Amino acid sequence: MATSANEPFLLFQPTRIGDIEVANRVVMAPLTRSRADEAAGDVPGSPMNVEYYRQRSNAGLIISEGTQVSPVGKGYMATPGIYSDAQVEGWKPITAAVHAAGSKIVAQIWHVGRITHPALTGGAEPVAPSPVKPDAVAYTHDGKVDMPTPRALSEDDIRAVIDEFRRGAANAIRAGFDGVEIHGANGYLIDQFIRDGSNKRTDGYGGSVENRARFALEVVDAVAAEIGAGRVGIRLSPVTPVNDARDSNPQAVFGYLVEQLNARGIAFIHFIEGATGGPRDVPGFDFAWARKTFKGTYIANNGYARQMAIDAVQSGAADAVAFGRAYIANPDLVQRLKLDAPLNAPNPQTFYTFGAEGYTDYPALEQAA
């Protein structure tokens, strides 16, 4: 798409992400904020939730906070779900507000697998590809607790979880979302199957590169069959170590996965380049190769500042850039980036606390003036 005289930077120009037309190439990354109504069954949609998303609807595309596809898939306090009718109804005013403000929104559908604790899942034990205890702690209402050794999913269990993702995608469309992002990153269930540090299986879902990628691809296939490949994306983090994510050869397994995803014609891959929220220069995967190989939309993420994002899209290194923490504290981020205006600093003490403080009270430019 050619640049216009009024807007020289592609980052701020319209484009198409699969079947989704967006007003610019700035993406709001998924951000867990722990402000769903737990007492009502992890239901979103309070006026505060609606206002939070409405404020940030200057992004071309918003990716919702992680939204579990089942009660067992929950790994954090007060995160919303997408498996019940009440949750679907709760999401509807959020998606309507985003659309009314001129943006598009996809639901990030996830299952945390072993990265949880029975205190968060209604007493159910965590599940995973293999019974490998993660080196991580869960944050519960009783404080930090060690995560237990998970139960290995049977093949019947795996098919059931795939169907949970499919139903989550169908529910997302019912709730008014424009599509979904499948959470395949950051050491959660799909990532656990991909990596040989957490997947010790000897059946068709473990061992070889092809087998370890099978669960991810079967989830993608089920979701795409339900809502159309042009409305499906996936988030990947080939070299991040978060949540005890380890693999002996990321290029081999994630390279195969990228090739297979390209063949399926999905809308986008959202790459965390480097360690999530940390260094970008982590060896083990060639992101430039992935950019050339995947013909859908390449969304880049991890530590992008204004000029870096402009340069990445202008040069073709990425099609769009996702911003996380910057969107927490700057509801009008696109305007600030266009004007090269200063950014508010986020308050980490309010990231996961309930209430408006640090959620809907960050000032926009006209308020800050």
C-alpha positions in Angstrom: 0.0 0.0 0.0 1.5 3.3 -1.0 2.1 6.1 1.5 0.0 9.2 1.4 1.1 12.8 1.4 -0.7 13.3 4.8 0.8 10.2 6.5 4.3 9.2 5.4 4.6 6.3 7.7 3.1 2.9 6.9 2.7 2.2 10.6 -0.2 4.6 10.7 -1.8 3.6 7.4 -4.7 1.1 6.9 -4.1 -2.5 5.9 -5.7 -5.9 5.9 -4.9 -8.6 8.4 -6.4 -11.7 6.8 -10.1 -11.0 6.5 -9.9 -8.0 8.9 -9.6 -4.5 7.6 -7.7 -2.3 10.1 -7.2 1.5 10.3 -3.5 1.3 11.1 -0.7 -1.2 11.8 -0.4 -0.5 15.5 -1.7 -3.5 17.5 -2.6 -3.6 21.2 -0.9 -6.7 22.6 -2.9 -9.1 24.9 -2.5 -7.9 28.5 -3.7 -9.9 31.5 -5.2 -7.3 34.0 -7.1 -9.7 36.4 -10.3 -7.6 36.4 -13.0 -10.1 35.5 -15.8 -10.9 37.9 -14.6 -14.2 39.5 -17.7 -14.5 41.7 -19.9 -14.5 38.6 -17.8 -17.1 36.9 -14.9 -15.2 35.4 -17.2 -12.9 33.5 -15.9 -9.7 31.8 -18.0 -6.8 30.7 -18.2 -4.5 33.7 -18.5 -0.8 32.8 -14.9 -0.5 33.9 -13.8 -3.3 31.4 -15.8 -1.6 28.6 -14.2 1.7 29.3 -10.7 0.2 29.4 -11.0 -1.3 25.9 -12.9 1.7 24.5 -10.1 4.1 25.6 -7.6 2.0 23.6 -9.6 1.7 20.4 -7.2 3.9 18.5 -5.2 0.7 17.7 -5.8 -0.8 14.3 -6.3 -4.1 16.0 -6.8 -5.0 19.7 -5.9 -8.4 20.9 -7.9 -9.1 24.1 -6.4 -10.2 27.3 -5.9 -14.0 27.6 -9.3 -15.7 27.7 -9.4 -19.2 28.9 -11.3 -21.8 26.9 -12.2 -23.9 30.0 -12.1 -23.6 33.8 -9.0 -25.9 33.9 -7.3 -23.6 31.4 -7.2 -20.7 34.0 -3.8 -19.8 35.4 -4.3 -16.4 37.1 -6.9 -14.7 39.4 -9.8 -12.9 37.8 -9.0 -13.7 34.2 -12.0 -13.9 31.8 -13.3 -16.9 30.1 -14.9 -17.6 26.7 -16.6 -20.9 27.4 -19.9 -19.9 29.1 -23.0 -18.1 27.8 -22.5 -15.5 30.6 -19.0 -14.8 29.5 -20.1 -14.4 25.9 -22.7 -11.9 27.0 -20.1 -10.1 29.1 -17.8 -9.7 26.1 -20.6 -8.2 23.9 -20.5 -4.6 25.2 -16.7 -4.6 25.0 -16.6 -5.6 21.4 -19.4 -3.2 20.6 -17.6 -0.3 22.2 -14.4 -1.1 20.3 -16.2 -1.2 17.0 -18.1 2.0 17.7 -14.8 3.7 18.3 -13.4 2.5 14.9 -11.2 -0.4 15.9 -11.2 -4.1 15.5 -10.7 -6.7 18.2 -9.8 -10.4 18.3 -10.0 -12.7 21.3 -6.8 -14.3 22.6 -8.0 -17.8 23.4 -5.7 -19.8 25.7 -5.2 -22.8 28.0 -2.4 -22.5 30.5 -1.8 -26.2 30.8 0.6 -26.8 33.7 1.1 -23.1 34.6 -1.6 -23.1 37.3 -2.7 -24.5 40.6 -5.8 -26.2 41.8 -6.6 -23.1 43.8 -7.3 -21.4 40.5 -9.1 -24.2 38.6 -11.8 -25.1 41.1 -9.7 -27.9 42.5 -8.9 -29.6 39.2 -5.3 -30.7 38.8 -3.3 -29.0 36.1 -2.8 -30.8 32.8 0.1 -30.9 30.4 1.6 -33.0 27.6 3.7 -34.8 30.2 3.9 -35.0 34.0 6.8 -32.5 34.2 6.6 -30.1 37.1 7.3 -26.5 36.0 9.9 -24.4 37.8 7.4 -21.6 38.5 5.0 -20.3 41.1 1.3 -19.6 40.9 -0.3 -16.4 42.3 -3.4 -17.3 44.3 -5.7 -15.6 46.8 -3.5 -17.2 49.5 -0.3 -15.8 48.0 2.5 -17.5 45.9 2.4 -21.3 45.9 4.5 -23.8 44.0 2.9 -25.3 41.0 2.3 -29.1 41.3 3.3 -31.8 38.9 0.6 -31.9 36.2 -1.4 -34.8 34.9 -0.5 -35.9 31.4 -3.4 -35.6 28.9 -4.6 -38.7 27.2 -5.3 -38.7 23.5 -9.0 -38.5 24.3 -8.2 -35.6 26.6 -6.3 -33.9 23.8 -9.2 -34.2 21.4 -11.5 -32.7 24.1 -9.1 -29.7 24.6 -9.0 -29.1 20.8 -12.8 -28.9 20.9 -12.6 -26.4 23.7 -10.5 -24.2 21.5 -12.9 -24.6 18.7 -15.9 -23.7 20.9 -14.0 -20.8 22.3 -13.5 -19.5 18.8 -17.2 -19.9 17.9 -18.1 -18.2 21.2 -15.7 -15.3 20.3 -17.6 -14.7 17.1 -20.9 -14.9 18.9 -19.5 -12.3 21.3 -18.8 -9.9 18.5 -15.0 -10.4 18.1 -13.6 -10.1 14.6 -11.5 -13.2 15.0 -9.2 -15.0 17.5 -5.5 -15.2 18.4 -4.6 -18.7 19.6 -2.1 -18.4 22.4 0.8 -20.6 21.5 3.4 -18.7 23.4 5.0 -18.1 26.8 5.1 -21.7 28.1 1.3 -22.3 28.1 -0.3 -25.5 26.9 0.3 -25.3 23.2 3.9 -24.2 23.8 4.3 -27.1 26.2 3.5 -29.5 23.5 5.9 -27.8 21.0 8.9 -27.8 23.3 10.9 -30.9 24.2 11.6 -29.5 27.7 8.0 -30.1 28.7 6.9 -32.7 26.1 8.3 -36.2 26.9 5.5 -38.1 25.1 6.2 -41.2 23.0 2.9 -41.2 21.1 1.8 -39.2 18.1 2.1 -36.0 20.0 5.7 -36.3 21.2 9.2 -37.0 20.1 9.7 -35.7 16.6 9.4 -32.1 15.5 6.3 -33.1 13.5 4.7 -34.8 16.4 5.4 -32.0 18.9 3.8 -29.5 16.5 0.8 -31.7 15.9 -1.4 -30.4 18.8 -0.8 -26.7 17.8 -1.7 -27.5 14.2 -4.8 -29.5 15.1 -6.0 -26.6 17.3 -5.4 -24.2 14.3 -7.2 -26.5 11.9 -10.2 -26.9 14.3 -10.5 -23.1 14.9 -10.0 -22.3 11.2 -12.7 -24.8 10.2 -15.1 -23.1 12.7 -14.5 -19.4 11.9 -12.4 -19.3 8.7 -8.6 -19.2 8.4 -8.7 -15.4 7.5 -9.9 -14.7 11.1 -7.3 -16.8 12.9 -3.9 -15.8 14.2 -1.5 -17.4 16.6 1.1 -16.0 19.0 4.5 -17.7 19.2 7.6 -17.1 21.3 10.3 -19.4 19.9 13.1 -18.4 22.3 11.5 -17.1 25.4 12.4 -18.8 28.7 9.3 -17.6 30.6 7.2 -20.2 32.5 10.0 -22.7 32.3 9.7 -22.9 28.5 12.7 -24.8 27.1 13.6 -26.5 23.8 16.8 -28.0 22.5 16.4 -26.7 18.9 13.8 -23.9 18.5 14.7 -23.3 14.9 13.8 -26.9 13.9 10.4 -27.1 15.6 9.2 -23.6 15.2 10.6 -23.5 11.7 8.5 -26.5 10.8 5.5 -24.9 12.5 5.8 -21.6 10.6 6.0 -23.5 7.3 2.8 -25.5 8.2 1.0 -22.4 9.4 1.9 -20.6 6.1 0.4 -23.5 4.2 -2.9 -23.1 6.1 -3.3 -19.5 5.1 -4.1 -18.1 8.5 -4.3 -14.3 9.0 -1.3 -13.7 11.2 1.5 -14.9 13.4 2.2 -12.6 16.4 5.9 -13.2 17.2 7.5 -12.4 20.5 11.0 -11.6 19.3 13.4 -12.7 22.1 12.6 -13.1 25.8 9.1 -12.0 26.7 9.4 -8.5 28.3 13.2 -8.9 28.2 16.2 -9.0 25.9 15.6 -9.3 22.2 19.0 -10.8 21.3 18.2 -14.4 22.3 19.8 -16.9 19.9 18.0 -20.0 18.6 15.5 -18.7 16.0 15.7 -16.7 12.8 12.9 -14.2 12.8 13.9 -12.7 9.5 13.6 -16.1 8.0 10.1 -16.4 9.5 9.1 -13.1 8.1 10.1 -14.2 4.6 8.6 -17.6 4.9 5.2 -16.7 6.3 3.0 -15.0 3.7 0.3 -13.8 6.1 0.6 -10.8 8.4 3.8 -10.8 10.5 3.1 -8.9 13.8 6.3 -8.1 15.7 6.4 -7.7 19.4 8.9 -7.1 22.3 10.4 -3.8 23.3 9.4 -1.8 20.2 9.8 2.0 20.6 8.3 4.5 18.2 11.1 4.8 15.7 11.9 1.1 15.8 8.3 0.3 15.0 8.1 2.9 12.2 11.4 1.5 10.7 10.3 -2.2 11.0 7.0 -1.6 9.0 8.6 0.9 6.6 11.4 -1.5 5.7 9.1 -4.6 5.5 10.7 -6.3 8.4 7.2 -6.5 9.9 3.6 -5.8 8.7 2.4 -4.5 12.1 3.8 -3.9 15.6 2.2 -4.9 18.9 2.7 -2.8 22.0 1.9 -4.1 25.5 3.0 -2.1 28.5 2.9 1.2 26.5 -0.8 0.5 26.0 -1.4 0.0 29.7 -0.4 3.6 30.5 -1.2 5.3 27.2 -4.8 4.8 26.1 -4.2 7.2 23.2 -1.0 5.5 22.1 -1.5 5.9 18.4 -1.9 9.6 18.7 1.2 9.9 20.9 3.2 7.8 18.5 2.1 10.0 15.5 3.0 13.2 17.4 6.1 11.7 19.0 4.6 12.9 22.3 6.0 11.7 25.6 4.5 8.5 27.1 3.0 7.9 30.5 4.9 5.4 32.6 2.9 2.4 33.8 2.5 1.6 37.5 3.3 -2.1 38.0 1.7 -2.1 41.4 -1.7 -1.8 39.6 -1.2 -4.3 36.8 -3.2 -7.1 38.5 -5.3 -5.4 41.1 -9.0 -4.9 40.9 -10.3 -1.4 40.4 -9.9 1.7 38.1 -6.6 2.8 39.5 -3.9 2.0 36.9 -6.6 0.7 34.6 -8.9 3.4 33.2 -7.4 6.5 34.9 -4.2 7.1 32.8 -4.5 10.5 31.2 -4.8 11.1 27.5 -2.9 13.9 25.8 -5.7 16.5 26.2 -6.0 15.5 29.8 -2.3 15.6 30.4 -1.8 19.1 28.8 
